[in-house]
Amino acid sequence: MFFESIWRSNFLIRLRNWEYWPFLVVYWPVFIYWFYLAAKARSFFYFSASNPGIENGGMLGESKIKILDSLPSKLIPQTTYIKHEDKSLSEVIATLIFPVICKPDIGERGWKVEKINNAEELINYHEEITVDYLIQEYLTEEIELGIFYYRYPSQKSGVISSIVAKEMLTLKGDGKSTLKELISKYDRAKLQCKTLELRYKNRLNEIVKEGESIHLVYIGNHSRGTKFLDANHLINSELVQLFDDIARNINGFYFGRFDIKVHSIEDLYQGKLKIMELNGAGSEPAHIYNPGYSLWNAYKVIFHHWKVLFEISMENHKKGIPFMTLKEAWREYKKTRAVGT
């Protein structure tokens, strides 16, 4: 029992699984490669030319609403932009159907993304947040995917290089254990125990019925406990053609990840999808976080994508797209820091 408690400590769970390691620990070899590519480009900020239609190429400080506005309206959920200094939400609330999703207009890695169930929760969110944010329609589609797509500006067709399927943090009851005990038994939930115990404080001592599923997290973010699964088997020429058609209609987009929801895989191939977000140069091919995926193979995938990012950026630069200057980069960095992500 003692050794099991040590083995299943949060520290050792994270140590055994690189998917939980801090970003800087995982990415230090990538930073070395970035320096090498920057020397070739004669600019640390060459990536800013990758997606001319997205602020800074989508590496930092980009506005989600500006990106969504560039997408075909039929492919995005209903979205409302809210300034954090607005004093009243009554008119907005009157138009909403709860639940909704709230997220900062500028932010990353799931920061301040919340499912809001009613007007009271929305008012509390509005009072607490210090940045402009989006209220987005809550999508009922059950399948959430991250589809990484890139296309060289000189080519007509692109590549889907990664598909990640997101499995939300869910526990199943055994008819004997309380919710608190179930959380402690499942490593992925255990790492989120402080947040979960606060969120479900009124249910922690409740015995969960046998076979009953409790969805603990509704936000498809790895840092919230969502399991990322390698779904590259879904890639085929039909899907590439579909995303070629979508991407060509997005001005100045060549490299990034579509975060989407669909009711079924059949709907995916038929283009019946909703794009929650489109991320640019700062995107990751997130299938690498599949449990058991080797760090060595992950590095091969990451380095390949950074190479492609460099090549696309240089191609655009030769066509007259400027690189971000040091002054501009510092301004964007300060803006991002001020947001608090």
C-alpha positions in Angstrom: 0.0 0.0 0.0 2.8 2.4 0.9 4.7 1.7 -2.3 1.6 2.0 -4.4 0.9 5.4 -2.9 4.4 6.5 -3.8 4.1 5.0 -7.3 0.8 6.8 -7.8 1.9 10.1 -6.4 1.2 13.0 -8.8 4.9 13.6 -9.1 5.6 10.1 -10.4 2.6 10.0 -12.6 3.9 13.1 -14.4 7.4 11.8 -14.4 6.5 8.5 -16.0 4.4 10.2 -18.7 6.1 12.9 -20.7 2.7 14.3 -21.9 2.5 15.9 -18.5 5.9 17.5 -18.4 6.2 21.3 -18.4 6.3 22.9 -21.8 9.8 24.3 -21.5 11.2 20.9 -20.4 9.7 19.2 -23.5 10.5 22.0 -26.0 14.1 22.9 -25.2 15.5 20.9 -28.2 12.9 22.6 -30.4 14.2 26.0 -29.2 17.6 25.1 -30.4 16.2 24.2 -33.8 14.3 27.5 -33.8 17.6 29.4 -33.3 19.1 27.5 -36.3 16.1 28.3 -38.5 16.1 31.9 -37.3 19.8 32.2 -38.4 18.9 30.9 -41.8 16.0 33.4 -42.1 18.0 36.2 -40.5 15.0 36.8 -38.3 13.9 35.3 -35.0 10.3 36.0 -36.0 10.2 34.4 -39.5 7.1 32.5 -38.4 5.1 35.7 -38.6 5.0 35.4 -42.4 3.5 31.9 -42.3 -0.1 33.1 -42.2 -0.4 36.7 -43.5 -4.1 36.7 -42.8 -3.6 36.1 -39.0 -1.9 38.5 -36.6 1.7 37.5 -36.1 1.1 34.4 -38.1 -0.9 33.0 -35.2 2.1 32.5 -32.9 1.1 34.9 -30.1 -1.4 37.6 -29.4 -3.8 36.8 -32.1 -7.5 37.6 -31.8 -9.9 34.6 -31.9 -12.8 36.7 -33.2 -10.8 38.1 -36.1 -9.9 34.6 -37.1 -13.5 33.4 -36.8 -14.7 36.3 -38.8 -12.5 35.1 -41.7 -14.2 31.7 -41.8 -17.3 30.8 -43.7 -20.2 31.6 -41.3 -21.9 28.3 -41.9 -18.9 26.5 -40.4 -18.6 28.4 -37.1 -20.8 28.4 -34.0 -22.8 31.5 -33.1 -20.2 33.8 -31.4 -20.6 37.1 -29.6 -17.6 39.4 -28.7 -17.8 41.0 -25.3 -15.7 43.8 -24.0 -14.7 43.2 -20.4 -15.5 46.8 -19.4 -19.1 46.5 -20.5 -21.3 47.2 -17.5 -24.5 45.4 -18.5 -25.1 42.0 -20.2 -28.9 42.1 -20.1 -29.3 42.5 -23.9 -26.8 39.8 -24.6 -28.3 37.4 -22.1 -31.7 37.8 -23.7 -30.4 36.4 -26.9 -28.5 33.4 -25.4 -29.5 29.8 -25.1 -27.6 28.2 -22.2 -25.3 26.5 -21.7 -22.6 28.5 -23.6 -18.9 28.5 -23.8 -16.9 31.6 -22.7 -13.3 32.1 -23.6 -10.8 35.0 -23.8 -10.4 36.6 -27.2 -6.7 36.4 -26.7 -5.5 33.3 -24.8 -4.1 29.9 -25.1 -3.9 26.4 -23.5 -7.4 26.5 -22.2 -6.9 29.6 -20.0 -10.2 30.9 -18.6 -12.3 28.7 -21.0 -15.5 27.8 -19.1 -18.8 26.1 -19.7 -21.4 28.6 -18.5 -24.8 27.1 -17.5 -27.0 30.1 -16.7 -27.2 33.9 -16.6 -25.8 34.1 -13.0 -22.7 32.2 -13.9 -22.2 34.4 -17.0 -22.5 37.5 -14.8 -19.9 36.1 -12.4 -17.6 35.2 -15.3 -17.9 38.7 -16.7 -17.1 40.3 -13.3 -14.0 38.2 -12.8 -12.4 38.3 -16.2 -10.1 41.2 -17.0 -9.9 40.8 -20.8 -12.3 40.9 -23.7 -13.9 37.5 -24.3 -16.2 35.5 -26.6 -19.5 33.9 -25.8 -19.8 30.9 -28.1 -22.8 28.6 -28.7 -22.4 25.3 -26.9 -22.1 22.6 -29.5 -23.9 19.3 -28.9 -21.7 17.4 -31.4 -20.1 14.6 -29.4 -16.9 14.1 -31.4 -14.1 16.7 -31.0 -11.1 16.7 -33.3 -8.0 18.8 -33.9 -7.1 18.6 -37.6 -3.6 20.0 -38.5 -3.4 21.2 -42.1 -0.7 23.0 -44.1 -0.3 24.1 -47.7 2.7 25.6 -49.4 1.7 28.9 -51.1 3.0 27.7 -54.4 0.9 24.5 -54.3 -2.8 24.0 -54.9 -3.3 21.1 -52.5 -2.2 20.8 -48.9 -1.5 18.1 -46.3 -3.4 16.9 -43.3 -0.5 15.9 -41.0 -2.2 15.2 -37.8 -5.6 14.4 -36.3 -6.2 14.2 -32.6 -9.4 12.9 -31.1 -10.3 14.4 -27.7 -11.7 12.1 -25.0 -13.2 14.2 -22.2 -12.5 13.4 -18.6 -15.2 10.9 -17.6 -15.5 8.5 -14.7 -17.7 5.4 -14.5 -19.3 4.4 -11.2 -18.9 0.9 -9.7 -21.8 1.1 -7.2 -19.3 1.1 -4.3 -17.0 4.1 -4.6 -17.7 7.7 -3.9 -17.0 10.3 -6.5 -13.9 11.4 -4.5 -12.6 7.8 -4.4 -13.2 7.4 -8.2 -11.2 10.6 -8.8 -8.3 9.3 -6.7 -8.3 5.9 -8.6 -7.9 7.4 -12.1 -4.5 9.0 -12.8 -5.8 11.5 -15.2 -8.5 12.7 -12.8 -6.1 12.5 -9.8 -3.9 15.1 -11.4 -6.9 17.4 -11.5 -8.1 16.6 -8.0 -7.9 20.1 -6.5 -10.0 21.6 -9.3 -12.4 18.7 -9.4 -12.9 18.6 -5.7 -13.7 22.3 -5.7 -16.1 22.0 -8.6 -17.9 18.9 -7.3 -17.6 19.7 -3.6 -21.3 18.9 -3.1 -21.1 15.5 -4.7 -17.7 14.1 -3.4 -19.2 11.7 -0.9 -21.9 10.5 -3.2 -21.6 6.8 -4.2 -21.8 6.7 -8.0 -24.1 4.0 -9.3 -22.6 1.1 -11.2 -22.3 1.9 -14.9 -23.2 5.6 -14.4 -20.9 7.9 -16.3 -20.0 11.3 -14.9 -18.5 13.8 -17.3 -16.1 15.8 -15.2 -14.8 18.2 -17.8 -16.5 19.6 -20.9 -13.5 21.6 -22.3 -11.3 19.6 -24.7 -8.0 20.8 -23.3 -5.1 18.6 -22.3 -4.3 20.7 -19.2 -7.9 20.1 -18.0 -7.5 16.3 -18.1 -8.8 15.6 -21.6 -7.1 12.5 -23.1 -5.6 13.2 -26.6 -5.8 10.2 -28.9 -4.0 9.6 -32.2 -6.7 9.6 -34.9 -4.4 9.8 -38.0 -6.1 6.7 -39.4 -9.0 9.1 -40.4 -6.7 10.9 -42.9 -7.6 10.2 -46.6 -7.7 12.1 -49.9 -11.4 12.9 -49.4 -10.7 14.7 -46.2 -7.6 16.5 -47.6 -9.8 17.8 -50.5 -12.4 19.0 -48.0 -9.9 21.0 -46.0 -8.2 22.3 -49.2 -11.6 23.8 -50.1 -12.0 25.3 -46.6 -8.5 26.6 -46.3 -8.4 28.2 -49.8 -11.4 30.3 -48.7 -9.5 31.7 -45.7 -7.4 34.6 -46.8 -3.8 34.3 -45.9 -3.9 30.9 -44.1 -1.4 28.2 -44.8 -0.4 26.5 -41.6 -2.4 25.6 -38.5 -4.9 23.4 -36.6 -8.7 23.4 -36.9 -10.4 22.5 -33.7 -13.8 21.1 -34.8 -16.8 19.2 -33.6 -18.9 16.7 -35.6 -21.8 14.3 -34.9 -20.1 11.4 -36.7 -17.1 10.5 -38.8 -19.5 10.3 -41.8 -20.5 13.9 -41.2 -16.8 14.8 -41.0 -16.2 13.5 -44.5 -19.3 15.2 -45.8 -18.1 18.6 -44.4 -20.9 18.8 -41.8 -18.7 20.2 -39.1 -18.3 23.2 -36.8 -15.0 25.0 -36.4 -14.6 26.2 -32.8 -11.2 27.7 -33.3 -8.5 28.0 -35.9 -4.9 28.2 -34.5 -2.0 29.3 -36.6 1.8 29.1 -36.3 1.6 28.3 -32.6 -0.4 25.1 -33.2 0.8 21.7 -32.2 0.2 18.4 -34.0 -1.6 17.2 -30.9 -1.8 13.5 -31.7 1.7 13.2 -30.2 0.1 13.4 -26.7 -1.6 10.1 -27.2 -0.7 8.0 -24.1 2.3 5.8 -24.8 3.5 7.9 -27.8 7.3 8.0 -27.6 9.0 11.3 -27.0 11.5 10.4 -29.8 8.7 10.1 -32.3 7.0 13.2 -30.9 10.2 15.2 -31.6 10.4 13.9 -35.1 6.8 15.1 -35.7 7.4 18.5 -34.0 10.7 19.1 -35.9 9.0 18.3 -39.2 6.3 20.8 -38.6 8.8 23.5 -37.6 10.6 22.8 -40.8 7.4 23.2 -42.8 6.5 26.4 -40.9 9.9 27.8 -41.8 9.6 26.8 -45.5 6.1 28.3 -45.8 7.2 31.5 -44.1 10.2 31.9 -46.4 8.0 31.3 -49.4 5.7 34.1 -48.3 8.6 36.3 -47.4 10.0 36.0 -50.9 6.6 37.3 -52.2 6.9 40.4 -50.0 5.3 39.4 -46.7 7.5 41.1 -44.1 8.8 39.4 -40.9 7.7 40.9 -37.6 10.3 43.4 -36.2 11.8 43.2 -32.8 9.8 46.2 -31.7 6.6 44.6 -32.9 7.4 41.4 -31.2 8.1 43.1 -27.9 4.8 44.9 -28.2 2.9 41.7 -28.8 4.7 39.9 -26.0 3.7 42.7 -23.5 0.2 42.5 -24.8 0.1 38.8 -24.3 1.6 39.1 -20.8 -0.9 41.7 -19.9 -3.7 39.3 -20.8 -2.3 36.8 -18.3 -2.1 33.6 -20.3 
